[in-house]
Amino acid sequence: MADYRAPIEEQLFVLETVAGLADLATHPGFEDATPEMAGQILEESARLAEQGFAPLNAVGDREGARLSGDEVTLPAGFAEVYRDYVAAGWNGLSADPAYGGQGLPFALSVAVQEQFTAANMAFSLCPMLSLSAIEALQAHGDEATKALYLPKLASGEWSGTMQLTEPQAGSDVGALRTTATPADDGSYWLGGQKIFITWGEHDLAENIVHFVLARLPDAPPGSKGISLFLVPKYLPDADGRPGARNDVRCIALEHKMGIHASPTCTMALGERGECVGWLIGKPHGGLAAMFTMMNHARMNVGCQGVAMAERAWQDARAYAAERIQFGPIIGHPDVRRMLMTMRSLTQAARALVYANAAAVDRAHKAPDAEARAYWKGRGDLLTPISKAWSTDIGIEVTSLAVQVHGGAGYIEETGVARHYRDVRIAAIYEGTNGIQAMDLAGRKLRLDKGAAMEALEVEMTRDVAGWPDGLCRTGMERALGHLARARAAILAHDEPGAGAAAYPFLSLCGGVIGSWLLGRQAVRAGGMLADGEGDPAFWNAKIATADFFITQRLPLALAHIDAITASPEQLLGASAFPLA
Ligand SMILES: Cc1cc2nc3c(=O)[nH]c(=O)nc-3n(C[C@H](O)[C@H](O)[C@H](O)COP(=O)(O)OP(=O)(O)OC[C@H]3O[C@@H](n4cnc5c(N)ncnc54)[C@H](O)[C@@H]3O)c2cc1C
């Protein structure tokens, strides 16, 4: 397996061309986020990713997290590298400077996370969960709670978890039963059991802050009756330091297909009747708080798809150059097809996720309310596509990496099988990809009657009209016609019809938006070539990658139009098997 090398040149180019980094740096608070500064940050984070996180990937997979009593330990080396991560301030990159963060754009933070994830996905989940916890607390916490917890979370000294899932409440979060009973002093007593809690217990941070969904005694049934609570592992003492142990404990660890170094915990809350928590946000307002946390986490999970695809592509390219069968296998057209597929899918997914993160940045920082609302619509629209489409790509590309390795790919020593096993979960957690498709087609599109999607189509059409004649432009013009038809079809479907057409719709959207963002990069690369600037090999590869994607992959995405416009009877296959 090749050593991981962070693709800094590519990351910076996407940040500049797709996320519009130079423009982002003109927004108040983002002045430091110049392309030069971004380059320095990515160089620094790459060093820790390559030299700290990556060497622990194999041992983490082999040994995994271990439970002894109610304590979870990680293999040797994890605690030291986490300490380095905290010391360098990586956790607070995009957190509010008022609480010790650096206030840099989310788009830049996503690029940094891509590196840590590619280096070691299981490990990177620990900080990733903390970042979502920070988002939720920043948006919904009161001042005193923020002052106490945010600096510790932003520094990474304390880590965060998200506790939603219970045995009977997976996708249907509203079915959860954990209870919260008011105490006399304004706090709450929590009681219940949560399952599948990522990094729910570990020995890397001095405290763990759990964000738990539970029901108040007067809660209405379903998702309208859930509230968010902050439940620390150690209750902070008068000086804000970890004090008495709270009654929230890990009682089991799951044995999983991948991400073995990420402890997936069953958590018991209040087994001794002494689990203390504090309400975050309004009573029964847990859903809104949860969405803040989940939207953020969903983009980060989309980024996991990108990161693992990049890692797998690097390994496959290196192996294909070395392996001799009838000559170096990299010379065989079918191997080149696989490598180009991997490369173009990875770059398309990266562009989408960075564009999504930049839309979220503009939704917060754009100067006027109208612009902020526009970008919020864009960010909300892209989030389920980033999550589902990019993680599907992560799975496809890691699977192709196994294929490029032949039999060696199926053998654990090679390391590529691990990427495939690790990334598989990304299509399941943070809302399965099926739930993302429903969010896109059933919720986002219908709530505004397709307005945000139409606005995106207008922007794409305007952009493409300025492109030079060529493959990218012709392909995109056809694609935009399909997207408009698909949007209209989803809006015309009844609810079950839209549900059945949702996944094909999401896949079509991903293909079209991915093509647009790759085409945009190719156009810029063409300009740089014409001007004689930069590295011609990089620009030529950009153009070849966009051409490949638009000619080979876009037609597959567009073929979903038949499923999207099918009748509800065809879509649901109602006559093929009886529905219970
Ligand atoms: C390794 C790992 C880590 C995790 N980490 C966390 C964590 O940190 N915190 C946390 O709270 N949870 C966590 N989870 C839980 C995870 O979020 C859930 O597993 C996920 O949301 C799916 O729920 P489920 O497993 O109950 O599947 P189910 O909800 O039972 O889904 C089964 C199938 O039915 C489909 N389905 C369900 N409802 C619908 C619907 N309405 N329409 C269409 N299709 C539907 C799903 O898409 C899926 O294909 C983790 C899980 C794992 C395995």
The ligand as a Tripos MOL2 file, in Angstrom:
@<TRIPOS>MOLECULE
LIG
   53    58     1     0     0
SMALL
NO_CHARGES

@<TRIPOS>ATOM
      1 C1        -20.6670    2.2160   13.1360 C.3       1 LIG1
      2 C2        -21.8890    3.0240   13.4490 C.ar      1 LIG1
      3 C3        -21.7460    4.2540   14.0720 C.ar      1 LIG1
      4 C4        -22.8710    4.9970   14.4180 C.ar      1 LIG1
      5 N1        -22.7210    6.1750   15.1200 N.ar      1 LIG1
      6 C5        -23.8190    6.7780   15.6520 C.ar      1 LIG1
      7 C6        -23.6930    7.8590   16.5720 C.ar      1 LIG1
      8 O1        -22.5890    8.3230   16.8720 O.2       1 LIG1
      9 N2        -24.8230    8.3690   17.1120 N.ar      1 LIG1
     10 C7        -26.0540    7.8990   16.8160 C.ar      1 LIG1
     11 O2        -27.0170    8.3990   17.3530 O.2       1 LIG1
     12 N3        -26.2170    6.8810   15.9360 N.ar      1 LIG1
     13 C8        -25.1350    6.3060   15.3550 C.ar      1 LIG1
     14 N4        -25.2750    5.2560   14.4880 N.ar      1 LIG1
     15 C9        -26.6070    4.8100   14.1250 C.3       1 LIG1
     16 C10       -26.9500    5.1500   12.6830 C.3       1 LIG1
     17 O3        -27.1460    6.5220   12.5420 O.3       1 LIG1
     18 C11       -28.1730    4.3010   12.2810 C.3       1 LIG1
     19 O4        -27.7140    2.9640   12.1560 O.3       1 LIG1
     20 C12       -28.8090    4.7840   11.0050 C.3       1 LIG1
     21 O5        -29.4230    6.0330   11.1920 O.3       1 LIG1
     22 C13       -29.8610    3.8080   10.4580 C.3       1 LIG1
     23 O6        -30.7390    3.3810   11.4430 O.3       1 LIG1
     24 P1        -31.0020    1.8080   11.6130 P.3       1 LIG1
     25 O7        -29.6860    1.1470   11.7270 O.co2     1 LIG1
     26 O8        -31.9660    1.6080   12.7170 O.co2     1 LIG1
     27 O9        -31.6370    1.3460   10.2530 O.3       1 LIG1
     28 P2        -33.1980    1.3570    9.8980 P.3       1 LIG1
     29 O10       -33.7790    2.6750   10.2680 O.co2     1 LIG1
     30 O11       -33.8200    0.1360   10.4780 O.co2     1 LIG1
     31 O12       -33.1660    1.2500    8.3160 O.3       1 LIG1
     32 C14       -33.1630    0.0070    7.5970 C.3       1 LIG1
     33 C15       -33.4120    0.3030    6.1180 C.3       1 LIG1
     34 O13       -34.6960    0.9040    5.9430 O.3       1 LIG1
     35 C16       -34.5910    2.1400    5.2640 C.3       1 LIG1
     36 N5        -35.5930    3.0670    5.7770 N.ar      1 LIG1
     37 C17       -35.9480    3.2980    7.0670 C.ar      1 LIG1
     38 N6        -36.9210    4.2150    7.1260 N.ar      1 LIG1
     39 C18       -37.1780    4.6060    5.8680 C.ar      1 LIG1
     40 C19       -38.0810    5.5340    5.2640 C.ar      1 LIG1
     41 N7        -38.9110    6.2880    5.9840 N.pl3     1 LIG1
     42 N8        -38.0800    5.6520    3.9250 N.ar      1 LIG1
     43 C20       -37.2290    4.9230    3.1600 C.ar      1 LIG1
     44 N9        -36.3650    4.0250    3.6700 N.ar      1 LIG1
     45 C21       -36.3420    3.8780    5.0010 C.ar      1 LIG1
     46 C22       -33.1610    2.6220    5.5220 C.3       1 LIG1
     47 O14       -32.7060    3.5000    4.5130 O.3       1 LIG1
     48 C23       -32.4030    1.3020    5.5450 C.3       1 LIG1
     49 O15       -32.0740    0.9290    4.2360 O.3       1 LIG1
     50 C24       -24.1610    4.5140   14.0900 C.ar      1 LIG1
     51 C25       -24.2860    3.2900   13.4340 C.ar      1 LIG1
     52 C26       -23.1760    2.5370   13.1370 C.ar      1 LIG1
     53 C27       -23.3600    1.1840   12.4970 C.3       1 LIG1
@<TRIPOS>BOND
     1     1     2 1
     2     2     3 ar
     3     2    52 ar
     4     3     4 ar
     5     4     5 ar
     6     4    50 ar
     7     5     6 ar
     8     6     7 ar
     9     6    13 1
    10     7     8 2
    11     7     9 ar
    12     9    10 ar
    13    10    11 2
    14    10    12 ar
    15    12    13 ar
    16    13    14 ar
    17    14    15 1
    18    14    50 ar
    19    15    16 1
    20    16    17 1
    21    16    18 1
    22    18    19 1
    23    18    20 1
    24    20    21 1
    25    20    22 1
    26    22    23 1
    27    23    24 1
    28    24    25 2
    29    24    26 1
    30    24    27 1
    31    27    28 1
    32    28    29 2
    33    28    30 1
    34    28    31 1
    35    31    32 1
    36    32    33 1
    37    33    34 1
    38    33    48 1
    39    34    35 1
    40    35    36 1
    41    35    46 1
    42    36    37 ar
    43    36    45 ar
    44    37    38 ar
    45    38    39 ar
    46    39    40 ar
    47    39    45 ar
    48    40    41 1
    49    40    42 ar
    50    42    43 ar
    51    43    44 ar
    52    44    45 ar
    53    46    47 1
    54    46    48 1
    55    48    49 1
    56    50    51 ar
    57    51    52 ar
    58    52    53 1
@<TRIPOS>SUBSTRUCTURE
     1 LIG1         1 GROUP 0 **** ****
